[in-house]
Amino acid sequence: VVVVALTGLGFVGHRFQSERASAASVDRAVADYRQTGAGTVTAIQDAPAPGVYTFRGEGYFKIDAPIIGNKRLNLPPTIPAIVTVTPRCWEISVRPYKQREWTERYCRNGKAGFRLEWRRNKSDMYGIQSSSRSECRPSSLFDAQGTLRSTWTSVCKVVAHKTNLPINIPRPPLPVQITHLGHPTLTLGGQRVVSHHLRQTGSMKGVFRGSMTREVWYARDTGMLLKMRILGQGSGLATIKVDQTYTLASLQPRR
């Protein structure tokens, strides 16, 4: 989210969709999960159970740009997320809209535990297709000796990008400051879950200037995304404002 929103890729690649974006279907996500044969690996240690989860969505994305005018895109109240696992990696694919999906892949990395290998964004609207993949390093909560990090800087780079738009937007590496804020307990779907609470902040200068802060809560035992709050603003190619919250509705996935 940080890389996409701050580089302006989001503005061109999927925020342009605002008038026609529609909520993704949880039933469709379950059907897709079953069709891919994702259930062949049922579980791996220290990772979330595979299946289709549901997040509650709140908030909005606003954009004011010469091409599309002043638009507001509300986050749907129900957002499906597909979790799949392999013997050493797992992925979560979140569908905030039918026309957009973002995926994160986590793999084991020795004593450092699971680390984020890459993040991929896809969108398709008004005949505009866009996809990108970014990598951030370092991207694990623990260092090589297995010690929990407290504060560190992760540099995120867009390593692959495709679009059918004839617009070249610079995507320089983005330093993101990350702070571990503790292990609060969240209550989700009637269950109490101990979490890793992180704050991630980044800023961009150039043709697109802006800043964004993410507060993220991951399950301490499995790394599952429990809650995410995104606050951001930017100007230049467009004026944007983001205020969105994702909250996991239940720890029990559908299959």
Disulfide bonds with the S-S distance in Angstrom:
Cys89-Cys107 2.00
Cys136-Cys156 2.07
